[in-house]
Amino acid sequence: MSSDAAALHPIERAILKVLSGGQEMSTEKLAEAASLSIDQARRGVEWLKFKNLVSVSELSTFTVSLDAAGTRAAQSGLPERRLVRAIKEGKTTMADVLTSGALKGEEVNAAVSGARRNQWIQFAEGNRMSATEAAEAQSAEEVLLLRLQSGGSVDSSALSEQEKKGLDLLKKRPNYITAKEQKETRVSITESGRALLPAIENEKALERRLTSELITSGKWKGVEFSALDVEAPAPAVYPGRSHPLVDIIEEVKEIFVGLGFSEIDGPMVQSGFWNFDALFTPQDHPAREMQDTFYISGERQAIPAGKEQIAKVSGVHKSGWGGWKPEEAERVVLRTHTTPVTLQHLAKKKPEVARFFSVGRVFRNEKVSYKHLVEFHQVEGVATAPKASLRDLMGLQKEFYARMGIKKVKFWPTFFPYTEPSLQSMVYNDRLQKWVELFGMGIFRPEVTRPLGIKNPVLAWGGGLERIAMLRFGLDDVRDLYTNRVSWLRSVPRCQL
């Protein structure tokens, strides 16, 4: 038992000591007797209740008091009593009673009904009224009004039988009686709690905190510490933390680095040349229209590439699409993907063997919906080697997904203007119980790599990070990632198993 007592919190010990006499106490009185705040007392009672050291019961009491109409009736009398008084004063018809001011028009029905129920009046010829001998006695309602007239509330259990009858009758009258329920928690010690009392009384003071002073002074060696209940409930703490989407981005970067990739980055504002032309996208392609792309209004810039490179790209367009206009290539756009950054890096380095990745914001002039945003994050990876193949690309993709915790992956043939062959990766969503498309992938066409001076095959894949986040967090609407709903942000665990 002593070991159990040592594990008790000081609040629990204080409560058990107060209850040692065997009396039942309310939480408020318990807090006062134990010199605790009411919150401390409530918390300690819950701990002790969970350990079966105290028992808790709820006591409900109903109190009654006069409302506005009841207060007026206590002062001037119930309508039926005022009717009887008027009759005794010689007002034997209702017209006489109303003329005298003893009753108001809306009180007539209640007055007659109450007087007849109590047998205080009787009617004669011509609807003339007379008072009976029973009118000398008080009704149950009047007895209760007299009890409540002094003000304050009265416990309904303390009422006499006659007063309870009056209470039932007055409750039927609007604004006469106010009844309130009051609940009180009563706490008492159990036999298990009583068995711990000797150990609590004889226990010496124990230290609960290991402070820096105890450590630096060396006093901790001679101090006996109390046991800690590691299963005790702790208050919820919400420290500052990174956004869950930022956590996903950092995780993706770590995976790429673990696969031997190097990160590259570049500006979000690009020329039409690198965003479209270098990717062998026709200058009349619908994706280059204002409906799909954000252009910087009224801005143009000299093509940020050498004359030889421009000539090679324009030559590919002229032979493949029948024409090329430099003014289209000079237009300034918010990048629609991170590939222009990748292409410029490849054109500058011209690597024989390399692995690069980029993560950044991209922009699409699309209608916002549950799965589309005008601004989102794209992750892109490229790898080049003399004998790089589509099989290598699929293997890299499967390994990337596996490290993200996605095991069910398959690939479907598709079309992209700047890769051939091209595939669409599909992953299985267990919650939705269906396959969903995720990343696009393929091998850059020769029309893309040759003008850049790249001889070896270049494997490329990319897609929106928000879609991975939706799968990870079980969201049905991509917009939920940006609503900044605090309850959701707090509920997302930092590490997901």
C-alpha positions, 0 to 999 in steps of 0.5 A: 500500500505504501508504494501506491500511496507514494504514487499519489499526487499531492492534490490526491493526498490532500483530498483523501486527508480531508475525507478521512473522517468518512463524511460526504462533502461537496466539491466546493467544500472539499476544495475549501477544506483542502486549500485547493482551487475548485479546478484542482479539487475537480481534477483530483476527484477525477483521478481518485475516482479512476483509481477507485479511491473515492466514490462520487454521487450526483445530488439534484435539488429543485428550488422554486421562487416567485416570478413577476406575476407571482410576486404581484399576486403575493402582494395584491392577491390571486385573481380569484381572491380579489373577485371574492373581496369584490363580491363581499363589497357588494359587486355581485355582477362581473360588470360591477367587478370590472368597473371597480377595478378589482380585476382586469379583463384578461383576469376574468377567466382565471378568477372565475375558474379558480373561485369555482374550483375552490368553491368560493362563489356560487351563481344565482339568477341573473348571473349574480354571484355570492361568496360561500363559507369556503371562501374564508379558508386559504387555498393551496396556492395562497399558502405557497405564495405566503411561504415564498413572499419573503423572497429567495428560493425554497427547496421543493423537497422542504414544502408541505403536501399542501404547498406542493399541491399549490406549486403544481397549480401555480406552475400552470399559470404563466410567469407565476413560479420559477423552478430551477434544478441545482446539481451538487457533486458529493464525494466520499472516501472508499474502503480502498482509499481509507486503507491508504490513509496510514501510509499517507499520514506517515509518509515523509515529504518527497520531492516531485521536481528535478530542478537545475539547482538540485542538479548543479548543487549535487543535492539530488543524490540525497533527495527522495523523489515521489513516483510519477504516474505516467498514465495520468492525463496531461493537458493538451499543448499546442506548440508552434509547428510547421504546416503539414504540407511543409512537412510533406515537402521536406519529406519528399526532398529527403526521399530524393536526396536518399535516392541520390538526387541533387536539388535545383531551383529557379525563378517562378517567372519564366519566358515563353521560350523555356516554359513552352518552346524548349519543351517542343510545345507548339506556339498555337497549343491551347495550353499557351492561351490566356485561359490556361496560362498566367501572362505578365501583362504587357511584359516581354523580355529578350530570350534568355538563351544563346543564339545557337540554342535559339536557332536549334529550338526554332529549327525544331519547331519549324520542321515539326510544327511548320513555324515559330515566332520569336515574339511568342517566345519573348512573352513573360509567364508565371511558370506552369511547371518546374520543367523550365528550371530543369531544362535550363540546368541541363542546357547549362551543365550538359551532364552525361550521368546525373539525377536532379529534382526540384520542388516549387510553386507553379501556376495554372489559370484553371477553375478552382475545385475540390481537386484543382488550384490556380497555385500549387506545388509541383515536384519533378525529378529527372535522371540521365545516363547512357542506357537509361530506359523506361524500366529504370523510370518505372523502378525509380517511381515505384521506389519513390512511392514506396518511401512515401508509404504508397505500395499499390502502384501501376502505370498506364500509357498516355500522351505528353507533348514533350515525352515519348514514350509517356506514362501515367502513374496510378496509385490505389486509394484504400479509403476511396477504394479506387485507383487515382492518377498521380504523376506523369512521366516519360522520356524527353523527346529528341526534339527537347534534348538535342537542341540542349546538347544532351545526347543521352536519354533523359527520364522525367516525371512530376506532379502536384504535391497537394495530391500526395498530401490529400492521400496522406491526410485523407482529404476529399478537397485540396482546398482544405490544405489552405483553409488554415482551420486550426482544429485540423492543423492541430489534429495532424500528427507530426509523425505518421506511422 
